[in-house]
């Protein structure tokens, strides 16, 4: 299906032919979209992606280029619109809880960050001097959902998720089919 089937405003700037398959296979011309993360709200980020012009000389479905974030926002927005709840709530209800991941979050409020400060591992950058927190590790960045990289939780819960995936989703997908 075309992304615009679920997010009609995405068709702007000639993107009506971009499909979900294109965004899943990194063959959609969207690598250069500026989301404004972490300063923009989710809604503003989706608006910015929808307003982005496709990259020139790009053939949908053939030209490939990786974007670690842009396509995940679109997939997250589709999930929100179809599931009629926020991505954080959808993941919590439909993925985390069925996997037994009771302490895993897609983003953490400042209060949640403070409560977990002694338990959180922070990625460090060391290439330009003494170690300091990577840009995705600021209080603001941790509090704004980023579907491709903002999940936080205990390692044992990640293990539970992988156990479910080894069973091909049995326990999550089968429970949602009915």
C-alpha positions in Angstrom: 0.0 0.0 0.0 1.0 3.6 -0.5 2.0 5.4 2.6 -0.5 8.1 1.7 -3.3 5.6 2.1 -2.8 5.9 5.8 -1.2 9.4 6.0 -2.9 11.3 3.2 -0.8 14.5 3.8 2.4 12.4 3.0 1.5 12.6 -0.7 2.6 16.2 -0.8 5.6 17.1 -3.0 5.1 14.1 -5.3 5.4 11.3 -2.8 2.1 9.6 -3.6 3.9 6.6 -5.2 6.0 5.8 -2.1 4.8 2.5 -0.6 5.3 0.9 2.8 7.6 -1.7 1.1 9.8 1.2 -0.1 10.1 2.6 3.4 10.8 -0.9 4.8 13.5 -1.6 2.3 15.1 1.8 2.4 14.2 2.5 -1.2 12.2 5.7 -0.6 13.8 9.0 -1.3 13.5 10.4 2.3 17.0 10.2 3.8 17.5 13.9 3.9 14.2 14.9 5.7 14.9 17.0 8.8 12.6 15.9 11.6 13.7 18.6 14.1 14.2 15.9 16.7 14.4 16.2 19.7 13.1 19.8 19.7 10.0 19.1 17.6 6.9 17.3 18.8 5.8 14.0 17.2 3.2 15.8 15.2 5.7 18.4 14.0 8.1 15.7 12.9 5.5 13.9 10.9 4.5 17.3 9.3 8.1 18.0 8.4 8.6 14.5 6.8 5.3 15.0 4.9 6.5 18.4 3.6 9.9 17.0 2.4 10.6 16.8 -1.3 11.8 13.4 -2.6 15.5 13.2 -3.3 16.3 14.0 -6.9 17.2 11.3 -9.4 15.7 8.6 -7.1 13.8 5.6 -8.4 11.3 4.4 -5.8 11.9 0.7 -5.1 15.3 0.6 -6.8 17.6 3.3 -5.5 18.6 2.5 -1.9 19.8 4.7 0.9 19.7 4.1 4.6 17.9 6.4 7.0 18.0 5.3 10.6 15.0 7.3 11.6 12.8 8.8 8.9 11.0 5.7 7.8 10.5 4.5 11.4 8.6 7.7 12.1 6.3 7.0 9.2 5.8 3.4 10.3 5.1 4.6 13.8 2.5 7.1 12.6 0.8 4.4 10.5 0.6 2.2 13.7 -0.8 5.1 15.7 -3.5 5.9 13.1 -4.5 2.3 12.7 -4.3 1.4 16.4 -5.9 4.7 17.5 -3.4 5.1 20.3 0.1 6.6 20.7 3.0 4.5 19.6 4.3 4.3 23.2 0.9 3.0 24.4 0.6 0.6 21.4 4.1 -0.9 22.1 3.4 -1.1 25.8 0.0 -2.9 25.4 0.7 -5.0 22.3 4.4 -5.8 22.5 6.0 -5.1 25.9 3.3 -6.5 28.2 2.7 -9.7 26.2 6.5 -10.3 26.2 6.7 -9.7 30.0 8.5 -6.4 29.5 6.9 -4.5 32.3 9.8 -2.0 32.8 10.5 -1.1 29.2 9.6 2.3 27.8 9.9 3.9 24.3 10.8 7.2 26.0 11.3 8.4 29.6 9.9 11.4 31.2 12.3 13.5 33.3 10.8 11.9 36.4 11.3 8.4 35.1 14.9 9.3 34.1 15.6 10.6 37.7 14.0 7.5 39.2 16.2 5.2 37.0 19.4 7.3 36.9 21.6 4.8 38.7 20.4 2.0 36.5 20.7 3.6 33.0 23.7 3.0 30.8 24.6 6.1 28.8 26.4 5.9 25.5 29.6 7.8 25.6 31.6 9.6 22.9 35.4 9.5 23.2 36.7 10.5 19.8 37.2 14.2 20.7 38.6 14.3 24.2 37.2 13.0 27.5 34.1 10.8 27.4 30.8 12.7 27.3 27.2 11.6 26.7 26.3 11.0 23.1 23.7 13.5 21.7 20.9 11.0 21.9 21.4 10.7 25.7 20.4 14.2 26.8 17.3 14.5 29.2 15.3 16.0 26.3 16.4 13.4 23.8 15.5 10.5 26.1 12.0 12.1 26.7 11.1 12.3 23.0 10.0 9.1 21.3 12.3 7.9 18.5 10.9 4.7 17.1 14.3 3.4 15.9 16.3 4.1 19.0 14.7 5.4 22.2 13.6 2.2 23.9 14.9 1.8 27.4 14.6 -1.1 29.7 16.4 -3.9 31.6 18.5 -6.3 29.5 16.6 -9.3 30.8 13.4 -7.8 29.3 15.1 -7.5 25.9 16.0 -11.1 26.3 12.3 -11.9 26.7 11.5 -10.0 23.5 14.1 -12.1 21.6 12.6 -15.3 23.1 9.2 -14.4 21.6 10.8 -13.6 18.3 12.6 -16.9 18.3 9.1 -18.4 18.6 8.1 -16.4 15.5 6.0 -14.0 17.6 3.9 -16.7 19.2 2.4 -15.2 22.3 2.2 -11.7 20.8 1.0 -12.1 17.2 -1.4 -15.0 17.9 -3.0 -13.2 20.8 -3.7 -10.2 18.6 -5.1 -12.1 15.7 -8.5 -12.7 17.4 
